Amino acid sequence: MALSKHTFFTHHLKTLAKPHYLRRPQPPPPSFISLRLLSFATPEEAAAERRKRKRRLRIEPPLSTLRQQHQPRPTTPQNPSSANNPNAPKIPETVSVLSGNRLNLHNKILKLIRENDLEEAALYTRHSVYSNCRPTIFTCNAVMAAQLRQSRYSDLLSLHRFITQAGVAANIVTHNLLLTAYMDCRKTDMAMEHYKQLINNAPFNPSPTTYRILIKGLVDNNKIDRALELKEEMLSKGFSADPIVYSYLMSGQAKGSKPDGVFELYEELKEKLGGYVSDGVVYGSLMKGYFLKGMEKEAMESYEEAVGENSKIKMSAVAFNYVLDALSKNGKFDEALKLFDRMLNEHDPPKRLTVNLGSFNVMVDGYCALGRFKDAIDVFNSMGEKRCRPDTLSYNNLIEQLCKNDLLGEAEELYKDMGEKGVSPDEFTFVLLMDTCFKENRPDDAAAYFKTMVDAKLRPNLVVYNRLVDGLVKVGKVDEAKSFFDLMMGKLRMNDDSYKFMMNALFEIGKHDEVLKVVDRMLREDPADFTDELQEFIREALRKEGRDEELTKLMDDIEREKKEAAAAEAEAAERAKASARAAVSSLINSPKLFGNKEPEEQSTTAGEAANSNDDVKQAVPEQEVSAQEIAVDASSAGEGAEAENLVATEARSDGAV
């Protein structure tokens, strides 16, 4: 019932006029949202409500979504050339991608590397490239760096080729590893060619480490002039003067007995650095320059300036090694021993690093130069006390010194120690032991070392093989030499001299049949190796025994067998063509190919039907001829089954027409 105006004003205005403390509390207004809407009796009702909300959101999306759609997305600047060129080099991934499953994969592979299972690490990396968890370039670099440390250059190049073909974008570390491998293998031309490609095509610039690797490799390969040119190129690209690069160049000048070049480079570096060189990496080469000039006093003054008590020169482990080398090679080995003891005492990783693997190698060379081989072995074995682990090059260095001084027993002990410490010997290791065994009249052990090298999947070259065969033949072990000849015949590209040497050894012991077997294998596997000169050599040796006709008969028989094999292959191809023709003919003559056609008009006269049948009979041979031609072409390409399908399709299309 509606309230009258009088009642409203008298009652409600009186209520509003009362003070708030005299008013009676009013109950809260009833809620318009029922508690029934905030809960559901069954899960089915809740699911239905969720589906209803989803449908409503699809029809009317929230305003926040509409606002996000109208906002422009941030775009990353792209290189115009790379945006339009699909073959442009990819930009490498950043370290931020190393997370989640890819980080777990990275850690698994690092664990395999720490366990020295490089083959499994490389295989795991290859398999992961085509899996759901693709490895990052940082994972690939870790495997290649481990392979480089163990001088597994072929494995490194193979893995690099694989990831390149798989589309894993390389970064500057990848290129540096590849350049180091080329330089270690004395492939300076390939390294410089790769450097040019890096400059021209890579989406990033080379780093200072790149120039260090290249210049050091050129200096080690006696290409000091090219190294100096590369230094100027580095400076022209805006890089600052690098003391390490200058130390490599100064060392190369000292190696070439050019002290003036050493002093010129030092003065140039000093000028570019503002008149003072604080890095001690150049002082060892500077001392060598003074020693070459006969200026021993100035050399020792430089020594005091670098390592004296009040010296302000920053000396790293590499800088100490240069000074050690300069002292030990210029009659100051006692001073070198004192400095080495000081380095051992000050070595406190990770705060201060004064000793590394090179420090022990320098001292080993110094001891060996004085004939103190026992001390050299003791120093070598003490590496582990300073957390230094010898590598293959360190072992080869000491093994070479021992083998040159007729200490084969000690060298073999080091070789066994390599296997116990997980260091893989390389070709040079086995060649040193093999040559020393021949010198010590132990041909069987020499042959065993060669076989171990081959079984380890290392690749001895032709020179090493010739030395093995020559050593075995000299002691009368022609049969053993022949077994290694058969083993390496398919693995090495032998020249005429290698063939002649082995064949001459067989002729001398009357094994002419073995020579003919070798000729038979050559003619069947690689006829290009059987040159006219080699043929005349064999014919002349057989002529002395009255068996020169056997060589002619052997060559004729092999030629006849090749012709018969070619004829049999051609006959098989013809049979395949004939079978394809027969299959096509059976398909053409089959009534199921065209199907039964319904007459279009019931009122067709008998004469029109006869004429149409004649037309069909005339059209069938034309279809058959074209179909057979198609089948012949298809069968000649080895696709008989596809020819049948093609003919059937052609016939259907003709029938439809």
KEPA-912849 format. One record per atom (N, C-alpha, C): x, y, z. Coordinates in pm, whole numbers, plus 50000, padded with zeros to 5 digits. Example, Ala and Ser with C-alpha at 12.3 -4.5 7.8 and 13.67 -1.06 7.14 Angstrom:
! residues 2
513194943150780 512304955050780 513204967050780 512854977550708 513674989450714 512905000350787 
This chain:
! residues 657
500864988150000 500005000050000 500885012250000 500585021749913 501415033649901 501145043150017 502235049750061 502125059350169 501635072650114 500805079650194 500345092950152 501445102950177 501345114450112 502385124750125 502485129550270 501325130750339 501355135450477 502075125450567 501745113050552 502395102750635 503895102250611 504305103350484 505745102750449 506515114050518 505995126150507 506715137450564 506725137150716 505575133350779 505525133650926 506365122650988 506405110950926 507115099650987 508605099750951 508905100650824 510295099350780 511115111750811 510515123450803 511285135450834 511605136050982 510695131151068 510995130651210 512155121151238 512165110451166 513245100751185 514575106551143 514615113751031 515855119750984 516315131051075 515355137951143 515725149151228 516325144751359 516145132351403 516705127451528 518215126551517 518875128751630 520325126451627 520625111751601 521855109751556 522185096051512 522295086551632 522575092051752 522715083051866 521355079051922 520265086551882 518935083051927 518185074151826 518785072751708 518105064551608 518245049851643 517235042351612 517245027951633 517975021351516 518845012251546 519595005851434 518654998351343 518825001051215 517994994551114 518694981851065 517944971651040 518564959350984 519124961950845 520174954850807 520784956950674 519814952850566 519934959450452 519024955950341 519294941850295 518274935250250 518454921350204 519384920950084 520224910950081 521174909349970 520434904349848 520794910549734 520174906349609 520864894149550 522104890249602 522844878549552 522554867049644 521904857549596 521554845949677 522774837149698 522834831349819 523924821949846 523874809849755 522764807449696 522624796049606 523494797649482 523724810649444 524544813149326 526024811549354 526414811549483 527834810649515 528284796349538 527404786949532 527774772949549 526874764549461 527294752249441 526544743349353 526294730349428 525164724849400 524774712549471 525564700649423 525884700149295 526584688649238 527744693449151 528754685349130 529844689049037 529364691348896 528264684748856 527754686748721 527264701048701 526624706648805 526164720448794 527344730048784 528394727548863 529584736148855 530224735348718 530324723448660 530904722048527 530054729048423 528744728048437 527864734848342 528034749948351 528184755148475 528394769548491 529724773948429 530774765648443 532064769148382 531974769248230 531284759548174 531114759448029 530334771647981 529344775448061 528554787148024 529414799748024 530274801048126 531154812748133 532154812948017 532674801247981 533614800647869 532954804747738 531714800047719 531004804047596 530754819047595 530414824547710 530164839047717 531434846947690 532594841747741 533854848747717 534284847847571 533944836847505 534274836047363 533444845647281 532194847247322 531334856547248 531674870947282 531884873847409 532204887447454 533494886847535 534644888447472 535914887747546 536024899347643 536794897647749 536944908447848 537614920647787 537394932047851 537934944547799 539464944647801 540064937947899 541534937747905 542124931147782 541444920847731 541924914247610 541824923447491 540734930847483 540584940147371 541654950947374 541994955747494 543024965947505 544394960547461 544684947647495 545964941847457 546054939947306 544914937147242 544944935147099 545254948047025 544804959247078 545034972047010 546424977647036 547114972347138 548454977547167 549444971947066 550344980147012 551334975146914 552354966246983 552674955046920 553654945746975 555064951046953 555934949447052 557324954147033 558024945246931 558644951246838 559364943946732 560854945746753 561574934846730 563034935246740 563604939846608 564574948646612 565164953446486 565864942046413 565594940846286 566184930546204 567064936746098 568034928846061 568894932945951 568104931845822 568054942245740 567244941445618 567684930145528 568974927845522 569454917145434 569034903545485 569074901545619 568694888545674 567194886645671 566404897645677 564954896245674 564484891545537 565154895445433 564764891845298 565494879645245 566554875345311 567374864245264 567214852445359 566544841545316 566394830045407 567694822645434 568694824745348 569984817945365 570974826145447 570534837245502 571434845345584 571794837945712 573004840345766 573414833245888 572504836746005 572234826646087 571354828446201 572094835346316 571344842946392 571904849246511 571974838846623 573094837146688 573204826646791 572334829646912 572014819246985 571174820447104 571964827147217 571214833547305 571814839547424 571824829447537 572524832747644 572644823447756 571324821847830 570354830547806 569064829447875 568284817047833 568614811147717 567894799147673 568354786847751 569424788147826 569954776747903 569164775648033 567964770148022 567084768748139 566164756948117 565534752448224 564574741648214 565204728548169 564544721948076 565034709048026 566354710447952 566544721647886 567804723647814 568974725147911 568724731048025 569754731848127 570044717948186 569004710048206 569214696348255 570034688148156 569724689648027 570504682747925 571964687447926 572154700347943 573514705947949 574294699948066 573664698748180 574344693148297 574654678348280 573764671048214 574034656748189 575254654948100 575344663247998 576484662047906 577774666547975 577694676748060 578884680748136 579344669648229 578404662148284 578784650848369 579524640248290 579074637448167 579774627948081 581184632848047 581314645848029 582634651447999 583564650048119 583044652748239 583874651148358 584274636548380 583434627348337 583774613148347 584654608348232 585054617548146 585944614748032 585304605147931 583994605447922 583284597347824 582854606547709 583844610747631 583564620647526 582754614647412 582944601947383 582174595747275 580684595647309 580364592147431 578944592247472 578404606547477 579234616047520 578774630047524 578474635147384 579354632047288 579114636447151 577904629547091 577744616547119 576594609247066 575284614247128 575314617147256 574124622647324 573734636147264 574744644247235 574484657247174 573864655747036 574374646546956 573834644446822 572384639746828 572094630246917 570724625246926 569764636046976 570254644647062 569374654847119 569014665747020 569794667046913 569524677646816 568144675746752 567774663246729 566494660446664 565454655246763 565604658646889 564644654746991 563814666847032 562924664747129 562104675747179 562924685947258 564054681447314 564914690347393 566194692647313 566224703147237 567344706147148 568484712347228 569724707747211 570834713547289 571154727647242 571634735647334 572054749147300 573454748947242 573864760047184 575214760947129 576254760447240 575864764047362 576784763347475 577084748647510 576094740047497 576324725747519 577244720047413 576994723547288 577854718747179 579284723747195 579434736247237 580784741647258 581514734347370 580794730347474 581434723047584 581994709747536 581244702647452 581724689847399 582924691947307 582844701847219 583954704347127 585204709047201 585034716847307 586194721047386 586874709147453 586074699747502 586644687647563 587394679347458 586824678347338 587514671247231 588814678247192 588804691447194 590014698847161 591094696747266 590724696047393 591714693847498 592394680347486 591694670547431 592274657347413 592754654947270 592864665647192 593424665047056 592604655946965 591314655146986 590434647346899 589884656646791 590764660146700 590414670346601 589394665346501 589504652846459 588544647546362 587144646946423 587044642946549 585734642646615 585164656746629 586024666246660 585564680146673 585014685346540 585764683046432 585304687946302 584024680846259 583914668046291 582694660646255 581484666046331 581644668646460 580534674046538 580164688046492 581164696046459 580874709546410 580104709046278 580494700146189 579784698846062 578344694246086 578154685446183 576804680246212 575894691346264 576344699046362 575484709346418 575244720546318 576204722846228 575984732946124 574894728646029 574924715945987 573884710945899 572534710145969 572544708246102 571294707546177 570704721346207 571404731946173 570874745346192 571114751446328 572064746046405 572414752046534 573354763746506 572904775746538 573674787746507 574924788446594 576074790146531 577354790846602 577574804946657 578254805646770 578664818646824 580174820246810 580734830546866 582154833446846 583014822746912 582534816747021 583304806047087 583444794046994 582384790846922 582444779746826 583514782246720 583534794246666 584534797546564 585944797246623 586104801646744 587424801346806 587914787046827 587024778146867 587414764146881 587844758146748 587124761446644 587464756246512 588794761846463 589044774546487 590324780546448 591484774246525 591274771446653 592324764946732 592634751046678 591604743646639 591834730246583 592624731146454 592284740546368 593034742046243 594494745546269 594724754546363 596094758546391 596884747246456 596254739546543 596954728146604 597324717646500 596484716246398 596764706646290 597654712646181 598164724646204 599044731546109 598344734345976 597054736845983 596284740645865 596034755745869 597114763145852 596984777745865 596154783745753 596264778145633 595484783545522 593994781745545 593614770145596 592194767845626 591724776945738 592584779345836 592214788245946 591994802545896 592864807145810 592724820845758 591514821945666 591214811345592 590024811545508 588764811945594 588774804445702 587624804745793 587504818545859 588624824745888 588584838245945 587954848145847 588264846845718 587664855745619 586164853645612 585714841145617 584284838645617 583614844245742 584314843645854 583774849445977 583614864545963 584594870945903 584524885545886 583404889445791 583224881745683 582294885645578 580854881445605 580654870045670 579314864245677 578704863645816 579514863245920 578964861246054 578204873746100 577114871946176 576354883546226 576984890046349 578254887146376 578954893146490 580414894846451 581134902446530 582534905546503 583454895746577 584654893946528 585614885546602 585984892046735 586394883846829 586774888646961 588294889546971 588814895947076 590274895947094 590864881947103 590104872547157 590594858747162 590794853047023 589954857046929 590114852346791 591474856246736 591864868546757 593164873146706 594314866746784 594124864046910 595164857046985 595414843146928 594314836146898 594454822546843 595154822946708 594724832046623 595284832446488 596754836446490 597094846646567 598484851446569 599394841146634 598944834746739 599764824246801 599984812646705 598914808646633 599074797846537 600014801346424 599944813546375 600854817746268 602294818146318 602504822746439 603864823246495 604404809046515 603564800146567 604014786346587 604344779346456 603714783546347 603984777646216 604964785946134 605734794546203 606824802146140 606324811546030 605154817546050 604624827345956 604504840646029 605654845746070 605674857746153 605234870046074 605574870545944 605174882245864 603654883145852 603014871945828 601544872045820 600944875445956 601574871246064 601084874446197 601174889546223 602264895746178 602404910246195 601334917746115 601024912745995 599974919045915 598614917745985 598374906246044 597094904346113 597004913246237 598144915746301 598144925046415 597734939046371 598264943546259 597874956646208 596394957046171 595894946046115 594464945446081 593614946146207 594064939546314 593334940046440 593274954246493 594384961446489 594404975146538 593544984246452 593514981646320 592724990046231 591224988346253 590804976946310 589384974546338 588944980346471 589814987646538 589434994446661 589774986946787 590434975446779 590834968246899 592044975046962 592084975047094 593204980947165 594414971747159 595564977147186 596804969247185 596744958647295 596864946147255 596744934847347 598134929847384 598534930647511 599864925747550 600094911047517 599034902847522 599204888647492 599544886747344 598884894247257 599214893547114 600654897847091 601074908647157 602454913347140 603454903247197 603054896147303 603964886047358 604174874647260 603124870647188 603284860247085 604234864946976 604034877246931 604884882446824 606324884046870 606534888746992 607894890047045 608554876447061 607784866547103 608324853047114 608714847546977 607914850546874 608274846246739 609534852846688 609704865746720 610934872646679 612144866946752 611984863746881 613094857746955 613394843746904 612364836446865 612574823046809 613344823846678 613114834146600 613844836046476 615144843546492 615604845146617 616884851946646 616884866246591 615804873546617 615684887446573 615424896246695 616474899246772 616244907246894 615754921246865 616174927046751 615704940546719 614184940846701 613644930146639 612194929346626 611504928546760 612134921746857 611574920846993 611484934747055 612574942347044 612604955647106 611634965147038 611504964146906 610574973046834 609124970446877 608764957846890 607404954746934 607154959347077 608164957947162 607994962347301 607814977547308 608594984747233 608464999347233 607135003747174 606664996747072 605365000047013 604244997847114 604284986647184 603264983847286 603344994147398 604544997447439 604715007247546 604135020647508 604325024647383 603785037347335 602265037247331 601675026147284 600225025347272 599535024647409 600245019647510 599665018547644 599995030547732 600525040947675 600775053147752 602115053747820 603115046347771 604465047247825 604765037447937 603855028247970 604115018648077 603365005748049 604064994548059 603474981348036 603334974548172 602104972948217 601874967048349 601664951948344 601484946448226 601264932148212 602614925248195 602904915548283 604214909048279 604354898348173 603344896548086 603404885847988 604454888347881 604914900947866 605894904147762 607334903747814 607534902347943 608884903747997 609754891447969 609144879847958 609944868147923 610564869347786 609774873747686 610314875647551 611304887147548 611074897547629 612034908647636 613374903747691 613344894947790 614584889247844 615304880947739 614554873347659 615184865547552 615874874647450 615244886047421 615884895447329 617204900647384 617244903847512 618494908347573 619544897147573 619104884847603 620064873747601 620634871447461 619794873147358 620284871647221 621314882247187 621164894147242 622114905047219 623354903847307 623384894047397 624494892947490 624434902847604 623264908447628 623074918547732 622464911847854 623274903847922 622774896148036 622354905148151 623094916048172 622774925148281 621384931248261 621104935848138 619784941648111 618684931248122 619014918848085 618014908148097 617644905748242 618644905348331 618354903048472 617684915148536 617974927048485 617264938848535 615784938048499 615494933448378 614094931448340 613454920748427 614244910648463 613734900148551 613364905748688 614244914148743 613954920248873 612774929748864 612674936848753 611544945948736 610214938548733 610234926348679 608994918748664 608604911448792 609584905048860 609244896248973 609904900649103 610474912549104 611114917149227 610114919549338 610644922149457 609774923849574 608874936049561 609404947049509 608634959449497 608044961149357 607924950349284 607444951249146 605944954349143 605564962849049 604164966249027 603604959448903 604384950448848 603964943348728 603004932148768 601924930648693 600954920048717 601444907248651 601754897448735 602294884848685 601244873748699 600844868348588 599954856848586 600784844148570 600114832748568 600834820148550 601524819748415 600874825048312 601484825248179 602704834348177 602614845848244 603754854948250 604934848448323 604674841648433 605744834548502 606374823848413 605554817048333 606084806548247 607044812148142 606734823848087 607654829947990 609004833348055 608954838248177 610194841548248 610964828848281 610254818348326 610904805548353 611604800148230 610944800848116 611524795747992 612754803747952 612684816947969 613844825247935 615044821948025 614804819448153 615904816248244 616494802448217 615614792348200 616104778648186 616844776448055 616534783947952 617174781947822 618384791047801 618734798747899 619884807747885 620844806548002 620984794448053 621984791848156 621644796848294 620384799548322 619974804648453 618954795048516 619264782048511 618294772348560 618144773048712 619204776648782 619094777948927 618104789048965 618204800248894 617224810948917 615814806148882 615714798048778 614404792648740 613844783748850 614704775648914 614234767149024 613734775449141 614444786249174 614004794849283 612654801249250 612534805949128 611274812149088 610144801849088 610424789549045 609394779249043 608924775749184 609864775049278 609474772549418 608604783849471 608954796149437 608134807549479 606734806749419 606664802849294 605354801549228 604504790849298 605124779849337 604374769349405 603864774049541 604654781949609 604244786849741 603134797249732 603184805549628 602184816149613 600904811349546 600924799349496 599744794149425 598634791149526 597554798549517 596444797149612 595124798949537 594714788649464 593474790149386 592274790549478 591204797749446 591074805849324 591524820249340 592104823849457 592504837749479 593654841749387 594674833549383 595864836849305 596344824349233 596504825549103 596964814549019 598334817948963 599334811049011 600704813448965 601304801348895 600614790148893 601124777848833 600034771848747 600404767048630 599484759348546 600264748048479 599644741448387 600274730048321 601554733948249 601564745848189 602764750348118 603954752148210 603734755648336 604844757448431 605594744248450 604864733448466 605504720448484 606194715948355 605604718848241 606244715048115 607564722248095 607624734948133 608884742348121 609964736348210 609584732848333 610574727148424 611004713148379 610094705448323 610454692348270 611474693848158 611244703548068 612214705947960 613564710248017 613534718548120 614804722948180 615574711548243 614894702848315 615564691248375 616104681848267 615314679448164 615764670348057 616954676147982 617004689347965 618144695447897 619434693447976 619324692248107 620494689748191 620734674948216 619894666248157 620064651948177 619544646848309 618774654348378 618214650348509 616804644948487 616734633048429 615444627448388 614614622848507 615254617948610 614494613848728 613784625748791 614504637048801 613874649148854 612734653748763 612934652148633 611874656048539 610614647648562 610794634648582 609644625948606 608984629348739 609784632548840 609214636148970 608394648948961 608914658948890 608164671448874 606874668848796 606984660448693 605804657248612 604724650448697 605134641348783 604164634048866 603594642548979 604234653849008 603744662449118 602684672449073 602254671448948 601234680948899 599944680248980 599554668149016 598284666549085 598214673749217 599364676449280 599354683349407 598864697749394 599004703549274 598554717349249 597334717649158 596584706849157 595344705949080 595584708148931 596714703648884 597024704248741 596954690048685 596334688648572 596184675448511 596924675348378 597884666448360 598624666148233 597734661848118 597994667448002 597254663647883 598144655447790 597644652647672 598384644147578 599684650747535 599664663747513 600884670647471 601954670147579 601564671147705 602534670547815 603174656747822 602354646347809 602914632747808 603844630747688 603414635347572 604264633647453 605594640747467 605584652247532 606814659947552 607834652047634 607374646447746 608294638947830 608664625347768 607684618647705 607984605847640 609014607747529 608914618547455 609894621147350 611294623147408 611394630547519 612704632647581 613294619347631 612454610847686 612944598047737 613344588647623 612564588547517 612894579747404 614184584047335 614414597147326 615644601947263 616884598047344 616704595947471 617844592647558 617824578047602 617214569347519 617234554847539 616644550647673 615594557147714 614904553647838 613494548747803 613464537747725 612194532547678 611334527247792 611934521147892 611174515948004 610394526748076 611064538048104 610374549148171 609294555048080 609554555347950 608554560547857 607314551547855 607504538347860 606364529347862 605584530347992 606264533248101 605544535448226 604634547648217 605124558048152 604274569848132 603094566648041 603344558347939 602254554447849 601164546847926 601544538048016 600564530948098 599824540648191 600574550648241 599954560448330 598884568548258 599074570648127 598064577848049 596724570548053 596764557448034 595514549848038 594864550048174 595664549848280 595104549848415 594454563248449 594994574048395 594454587348424 593444592148320 593124583648226 592094587148128 592544596848022 593844597547994 594374606247889 594594597747764 594014601747654 594074593847531 595354596847455 596164586747424 597344589147341 596944591847197 597764599247127 597484602246987 598504595046897 598484598346769 599374591846674 600834594146709 601174606046754 602574609146786 603084600546901 602214597746998 602614589247110 603014575347061 602184569346978 602464555846929 603684555646836 603844566046757 605004566346666 606304567146745 606314575046853 607514575846937 607874562146994 606884555347050 607144542147109 607514531847003 606864532546887 607154522946780 608594524546729 609004536846703 610374539246654 611404535046757 611144537846883 612104534146988 612184519047003 611054511946987 611084497346993 611914491446879 611814497146761 612654492346651 614134495046681 614384506646741 615784509946775 616324500746883 615454496246973 615864487047080 615734472347039 615524469846909 615424456246855 614234448746917 613094455546921 611854449446970 610764451246864 610914444346749 609964446546639 608544442146671 608414431446751 607054426846784 606304437346865 606984443746960 606334454347038 606004466346951 606894469246856 606614480346764 605354477646682 605244465246632 604044461646556 602804462046644 602954458146770 601804458446862 601344472846886 602274482246900 601894496346919 601164501646795 601634497646677 600964502246555 599544496646547 599384484046580 598044478046575 597114484346679 597664487446797 596854494246898 596394507946849 597284514746777 596924527746722 595784526346621 595834516346536 594774514346437 593474510246505 593564501446605 592354497046676 591694508546752 592484518446793 591934530046863 591304540146768 591184536346640 590564544646536 591364557346509 592654556846538 593534567646497 593974565346353 594494575446290 594784574846147 596274577346121 597074566846123 598484568746086 598604571845938 599544580345905 599714584045765 600634574145694 600894576645567 601684567445486 603124566745534 603644577645587 605044577745634 605194568245752 604264568545845 604324559645962 604204545045917 603284542445824 603144528845774 604434523945708 605034532445627 606274528345560 607384525345660 607434533045768 608464530245871 608214516845939 606934513645962 606624500746022 607024489245931 606614489945805 606914479145712 608414477945689 609084489245678 610534488945659 611234482445779 610764485845901 611374479846020 611134464846028 609944460245990 609654445945995 610424438245887 610524443945768 611244437145660 612734436245691 613284446445754 614714446345784 615084434945880 614174431145969 614474420246063 613924406946013 613504406345886 613054393845826 611634389945853 610814398745906 609414395545936 608544400445821 608704393745705 607974397845585 606494394345597 606184383045656 604784379145670 604014389045757 604634393445868 603974403545952 603794416645875 604824420245797 604704432345716 603584431045614 603434418945555 602374416745456 600994417745523 600874412945647 599584414045716 599204428645739 600174436945777 599884451245794 599634457945659 600284453045556 600024458245421 598574455645381 598094443445406 596694440245375 595744448445460 596114451045587 595264458845676 595114473245631 596214479245585 596214493545553 595964496345406 595864485945324 595724488145180 594424495545147 593364492345218 592094499245194 591914512045272 592854515145363 592724527045447 593644538345407 594724535145335 595684545245294 595744546045143 596024557845096 596254559944952 597744557744925 598094545344893 599514542044876 600014546644740 601304549544734 601944553344609 602704541544551 603354543744437 604084532944371 605234527844456 605904536744528 607054532444609 606614522844720 605444525444781 604964516544885 604624502744830 603964502544714 603664489644652 604944482344611 605874489544553 607114483144506 607904477244622 607954484544734 608724479544848 608164466444899 606824465844917 606224453644968 606334442244867 606114445244740 606204434844638 607634429844622 608594438744630 609984434544619 610364425344734 609854428244856 610124419444969 609504405644947 608344405144887 607714392144858 608454384744747 608934392044647 609694385644540 610984379444593 611604386344688 612894381444739 612754368344815 611594365744876 611414353044947 610614343144863 610434346144735 609814336744643 608314335744650 607634345944704 606174345644713 605564353844600 605744348444476 605214355344359 603694354644354 603134343544406 601674342344406 601024353044493 601674356744603 601134367344689 601104380744615 602104383044532 602134395344453 600964395544354 600724383944290 599614383244196 598274385344268 598154380544391 596944383044467 596764397944497 597864404644526 597794419144548 597344426244421 597884421944306 597484427944179 596004425544152 595534413444181 594124410244163 593244419544247 593634421844370 592844430744457 592884445144406 594034449544360 594134463244307 593244465144186 593254455544093 592454456843971 590964456544001 590564449444104 589144448644136 588654460544219 589474465444313 589034475944404 589364489944353 590584491744304 590994505144259 591974503744143 591484502044022 592394500143909 593314512043882 592944523843932 593784535543905 595144534443974 595234526844082 596524525244150 597494516544072 596984508443980 597844499443903 598364507143781 599394515043805 599954523643701 600814515443604 601174521843493 602024515143394 603414512143452 603924521343533 605234519143593 605224507143687 604174506043768 604064494643858 603854481643780 603084482343673 602874470443591 604174465443529 604994474743481 606274470743422 607214464943527 607174470543648 608004465143757 607634450743789 606344447843797 605894434343829 606194424843713 605974429443591 606214420843475 607694417143464 608554426743495 609994423943488 610404413643593 609854414743714 610194404943819 609654391043786 608464390443726 607914377343688 608634371343568 609144380143482 609854375143365 611114367443405 611734371443514 612924364243559 612604349843598 611364347643638 610934334143674 610164327443562 610054334143448 609314328443336 607814328143357 607294337643436 605864337743469 605184350943431 605784357843334 605214370743297 603854369243228 603594357443168 602304355243104 601174354343206 601494350843328 600454349843430 599844363443460 600654373743455 600124387243477 599164391143365 599554387943240 598684391043127 597374383443137 597464370543172 596254362343186 595364367643298 595964371843409 595184377243520 594444389843479 595114398743408 594484411043364 593354408243265 593584398543174 592534395143077 591334388943146 591574380243244 590464373843314 589624383943389 590284393243455 589524403343530 588744412243435 589344415643320 588634423843222 587414416543168 587584403243142 586454395343093 585354394343198 585734392643324 584734391943430 583964404943443 584654415943426 583964428843434 582964430343320 583374425943199 582454426843085 581254417743105 581494405543156 580384396443182 579434402043288 580004408243388 579154414243491 578324425643434 578944433843346 578194444743283 577094439243193 577384428243117 576364422243031 575224416443113 575564409843224 574514404343310 573644415343369 574244426243403 573474437543456 572554443343351 573064444543226 572214449543118 571074439943089 571354426843094 570314416943070 569244417643179 569674419543303 568704420943411 567834433243390 568424444043341 567644456143313 566624453743203 567024446143098 566084443042991 564944434343040 565264424643127 564204416343181 563214424543264 563754434243337 562864442943414 561954450943322 562494455743210 561664463043114 560594454043054 560994441643022 560024432442962 558904429143060 559254427043184 558214424243283 557294436143300 557834448243290 556994460143301 556044461143182 556564457743060 555694458042942 554564447842955 554934435843005 553904425643021 552834429943121 553264436143229 552304440843327 551384451443269 551954460243187 551144470843126 550144464943028 550604455142948 549704448942851 548534441942920 548824435143030 547744428543102 546754438543159 547254450143199 546344460343250 545504466443139 546094468343020 545354474342909 544254465042860 544554452142850 543584442342798 542524438542900 542694442443023 541734438743126 540444446643108 539254439943108 537964447343094 537644455943214 538334453343328 538034461243447 538684474943444 539594476843347 540314489443344 539404501143308 538524498743203 537674509643157 536274509043217 535874497243266 534534496043324 533464494543217 532224491843259 531094490243167 530394503643148 530284507943022 529644520742992 528154518542963 527304527143023 525854526642999 525544534342871 524694529242791 524304536942669 523614549742709 523994560542643 523414573542674 521964574442629 521624568342519 520254569342469 519764555242435 518594552242475 518004539242449 517624537642303 517484548842233 516994548542096 518114548341994 519324543442035 520444543141942 520204532141839 520414535141717 520184525441610 521294515441606 521064504341539 522064493641529 523274498341451 523054506341347 524204511141268 525074520541348 524474529541427 525264538741510 526044531041615 525434520441673 526134512341774 527324505341713 527134500041590 528264493241524 529394502941495 529034514941448 530074524941420 530824528841546 530094530541657 530754534241782 531674523241830 531264510441812 532134499341852 533404499041770 533294501941642 534494502441558 535434513441602 534874525041640 535724536041687 536474532241813 535774525141903 536424520942026 537554511241998 537314501741903 538354492041869 539554498841807 539334509441732 540464516741674 541194524841779 540484529441880 541124537841982 541944529742080 541574517242102 542284508942200 543744506942164 544104503242036 545534501742006 546324514442029 545744526241998 546474538542023 546744540142171 545754537042255 545984537842399 547034527842442 547024516042381 547984505842421 549394510042385 549564515942268 550914520242226 551434531042318 550594541242345 551064551942433 551354546742573 550524537142617 550744531542751 552024523642756 552334516042651 553584508242650 554794517442648 554694528342572 555804537942571 556034543642710 554974546742779 555114551942915 555724541543006 555314529042991 555844518243076 557314516043051 557764516842924 559194515042893 560014525942958 559534538342948 560274549243011 560334547443161 559224543643222 559204542143367 560044530443413 559994519143339 560784507543381 562264510043365 562664518043263 564094521243249 564594529143366 563754536343433 564164543543554 564004535243679 563604522543668 563474513843783 562204516043861 561114520343794 559874523343865 558714516143796 558774502943796 557744494943728 556384496543791 556344496443924 555054497543992 554394510943965 555234521643966 554684534843938 554204535743793 554854528143702 554424528243562 553014522643548 552714512043625 551374506243619 550324516443662 550634523343771 549674533543817 549514544643715 550634548543654 550594559343555 549794555243433 549984542643389 549244537843272 547754537043302 547434531943421 546014530943457 545354544643457 546084554543512 545544568143514 545364573543374 546354571043288 546284575643149 545104569243076 544944556143099 543854549043031 542494554043079 542394556543211 541124561643262 540784575243201 541834583843193 541584597143136 541184596142989 541844586942914 541464585242773 540034579842761 539704570342848 538354564742843 537304575142876 537654583742974 536704594243009 536504603942894 537614607042822 537484615842706 536644609342598 
